Amino acid sequence: MDYIDRIIAVRVDADDTQRSLGKALDINHIQWANYERRFNEMPIRYLIKFCKYYGVSADYILGLGRDMKWPR
């Protein structure tokens, strides 16, 4: 599962649409859909807004949990 999959899961679990999330984050819902479809890379400012809006950590979204094995 990558960060886009986690973003979609959080939004869907909250019963939000791309349109409602776009409005909450002050971004056009079509642009948000393009991030979720992996057409465009999401700027960090939107990741931060997303995390604050849903109360999730960026570490969770990015898959940086404690059990992640780091390459050496």
VENMOCOR-V73685 format. One record per residue. N is the residue number from 1. RES is the residue in three letters. PHI is phi as a letter, one per 30 degrees, with the letter a starting at -180 (999 if undefined). PSI is psi in whole degrees, -180 to 180 (* if undefined). D_FIRST is the distance of its C-alpha to the first C-alpha in Angstrom with 1 decimal. Layout:
BEGIN
N;RES;PHI;PSI;D_FIRST + N;RES;PHI;PSI;D_FIRST
END
This chain:
BEGIN
1;MET;999;127;0.0 + 2;ASP;c;-178;3.8 + 3;TYR;d;-33;6.9 + 4;ILE;d;-41;8.1 + 5;ASP;e;-41;5.9 + 6;ARG;d;-39;7.0 + 7;ILE;d;-46;10.3 + 8;ILE;d;-44;10.8 + 9;ALA;d;-43;10.3 + 10;VAL;d;-45;12.7 + 11;ARG;d;-45;15.1 + 12;VAL;d;-41;15.3 + 13;ASP;d;-29;15.8 + 14;ALA;d;4;18.6 + 15;ASP;h;36;20.0 + 16;ASP;c;149;20.2 + 17;THR;c;166;20.6 + 18;GLN;d;-36;19.8 + 19;ARG;d;-47;23.6 + 20;SER;d;-37;24.0 + 21;LEU;d;-42;21.3 + 22;GLY;e;-42;22.9 + 23;LYS;d;-43;26.2 + 24;ALA;d;-34;25.1 + 25;LEU;c;2;23.6 + 26;ASP;h;50;26.6 + 27;ILE;b;147;24.7 + 28;ASN;d;134;25.4 + 29;HIS;d;-26;23.1 + 30;ILE;d;-40;23.1 + 31;GLN;d;-41;21.9 + 32;TRP;d;-43;19.0 + 33;ALA;e;-37;18.2 + 34;ASN;d;-33;18.3 + 35;TYR;d;-46;15.6 + 36;GLU;d;-29;13.3 + 37;ARG;d;1;14.3 + 38;ARG;i;24;13.7 + 39;PHE;d;-31;17.5 + 40;ASN;b;149;18.0 + 41;GLU;d;135;16.5 + 42;MET;d;127;16.5 + 43;PRO;d;149;19.3 + 44;ILE;e;-32;19.0 + 45;ARG;d;-33;21.6 + 46;TYR;d;-33;19.5 + 47;LEU;d;-43;16.6 + 48;ILE;d;-47;19.4 + 49;LYS;d;-42;21.0 + 50;PHE;e;-49;17.8 + 51;CYS;d;-42;17.4 + 52;LYS;d;-42;21.1 + 53;TYR;d;-44;21.3 + 54;TYR;c;-6;18.8 + 55;GLY;i;36;19.7 + 56;VAL;c;156;16.3 + 57;SER;d;150;15.9 + 58;ALA;d;-32;14.6 + 59;ASP;e;-43;13.5 + 60;TYR;d;-50;11.2 + 61;ILE;e;-40;9.8 + 62;LEU;d;-3;9.6 + 63;GLY;i;32;8.2 + 64;LEU;c;44;11.8 + 65;GLY;d;170;12.8 + 66;ARG;e;-32;15.9 + 67;ASP;d;2;14.5 + 68;MET;d;134;12.7 + 69;LYS;c;124;15.0 + 70;TRP;d;138;16.5 + 71;PRO;d;151;18.1 + 72;ARG;c;*;21.9
END
